[in-house]
Amino acid sequence: MNKIVEIIVFDDGNDEFKDCVNQWKITKEMFNGGKVELTNMKNKKIKINSISAWKTRKVSTVHCLE
């Protein structure tokens, strides 16, 4: 699984991640892909354990974050 997404809807307690670089790697899919677990591409220590997949969209261009 190597999908990179951005979050388009910040709610459900995920407001705290609005200031993070908005590029996330999907690290786990749950409920037939209806929910996903995300890890931030810039800071691998930042993880969202569960967010609805429809609140994300695939990133067309991955920026170098090093």
C-alpha positions as CSV (number, residue, x, y, z in Angstrom):
1,M,0.0,0.0,0.0
2,N,1.7,3.1,-1.2
3,K,-1.1,5.7,-1.6
4,I,-0.4,9.3,-0.7
5,V,-3.4,11.5,0.0
6,E,-4.3,14.9,1.4
7,I,-7.1,15.6,3.8
8,I,-9.9,17.7,2.4
9,V,-12.3,17.6,5.4
10,F,-10.8,18.2,8.9
11,D,-13.4,17.3,11.5
12,D,-14.1,14.5,14.0
13,G,-11.3,15.6,16.3
14,N,-8.8,15.8,13.5
15,D,-8.7,19.7,13.5
16,E,-5.4,19.5,15.4
17,F,-3.7,18.3,12.2
18,K,-4.7,21.3,10.0
19,D,-1.3,22.9,10.5
20,C,0.7,19.8,9.5
21,V,2.0,19.3,6.0
22,N,-1.1,17.9,4.2
23,Q,0.5,14.9,2.7
24,W,-0.3,11.5,4.3
25,K,0.5,7.9,3.5
26,I,-2.3,5.4,3.9
27,T,-0.9,2.8,6.3
28,K,-4.0,0.7,6.8
29,E,-7.5,0.4,5.3
30,M,-10.5,-0.7,7.4
31,F,-14.2,-1.4,6.8
32,N,-13.6,-2.3,3.1
33,G,-11.7,0.9,2.6
34,G,-14.3,3.1,4.2
35,K,-11.9,4.2,6.9
36,V,-8.1,4.6,6.7
37,E,-5.2,5.1,9.0
38,L,-2.8,7.8,7.9
39,T,0.8,8.7,8.7
40,N,2.1,12.2,8.0
41,M,4.8,12.3,5.2
42,K,6.8,15.1,6.9
43,N,6.7,13.9,10.5
44,K,6.3,10.1,10.6
45,K,5.4,10.3,14.4
46,I,2.1,12.0,13.5
47,K,-0.6,9.4,12.9
48,I,-4.3,9.6,12.4
49,N,-5.7,6.2,13.6
50,S,-9.0,6.5,11.8
51,I,-10.5,8.9,9.3
52,S,-13.3,8.3,6.7
53,A,-11.7,7.7,3.3
54,W,-14.1,10.2,1.6
55,K,-12.4,13.0,3.6
56,T,-9.2,12.4,1.7
57,R,-8.2,12.6,-2.0
58,K,-5.2,11.2,-3.8
59,V,-2.3,13.6,-4.2
60,S,-1.3,14.0,-7.9
61,T,2.1,15.5,-7.1
62,V,4.1,14.4,-4.1
63,H,6.4,17.2,-2.9
64,C,9.8,16.5,-1.6
65,L,9.5,17.0,2.1
66,E,13.1,16.3,3.2
